Amino acid sequence: MLNVIIFGAPGTGKGTQSENIIKKYKLVHLSTGDILREEMRAESQIGLAAKKFIDDGQLVPDGVIIDLLFDRAAKHKDIQGYIFDGFPRTTVQAEKLDETVERDGAPISLVLYLDVSEEELFKRIMYRSQHSGRCDDTADVVRKRIEVYKHQTYPLLDYYRKQGKLKTINGMGTIEEVFEEIEEVIDSYLGV
Ligand code: ADP
């Protein structure tokens, strides 16, 4: 199993690169942002509860996200691995993920950290907002999301650095350049 976490601030291109990765390495993409947007569209109980946090740029409570993610993950059988996108975002989530994948005998292989400057993040999200239709892509909410990232999620880099799993990718290049760097890291992990 190849279990990869794609990590980075909002707007770093995690979703785009995840699409490239799943095509080449045949992994299952688990994006908590995408799952939450589906729940909101369906106006499910979880979706409606989550919307309040998302619209405000806050994280959805750990318990809700953890249940949602593992519920989705359980639907896939006989797979080559997962790419976790947007998860974990807190230490509680990271510890729960480690506990679960280790119990299943398929620990996290790599954490790909897409490194992008804060100025560039803001520009990318503002550009994306013109066509994303996302209610959380407005200037004020984006600023809040970046702050929440810095306080609650960024510290996880240290958690994975200590485990020796952290690989920093320069996220400032073109989509192709960034993917090439990702391929090098994954291929070297796989020994190809
Ligand atoms: P981005 O990559 O732009 O930050 P996402 O699509 O990953 O956006 O997430 C959108 C919103 O969904 C977040 O701002 C947060 O409110 C919520 N969310 C997504 N993943 C998580 C998570 N793992 N824990 C808590 N909230 C989450």
Boltz pocket constraint, residues with backbone or C-beta under 6 A from the ligand:
constraints:
  - pocket:
      binder: B
      contacts: [[A, 8], [A, 9], [A, 10], [A, 11], [A, 14], [A, 32], [A, 33], [A, 34], [A, 36], [A, 50], [A, 53], [A, 54], [A, 57], [A, 58], [A, 59], [A, 60], [A, 61], [A, 62], [A, 65], [A, 85], [A, 86], [A, 87], [A, 88], [A, 89], [A, 90], [A, 93], [A, 136], [A, 145]]
      max_distance: 6.0
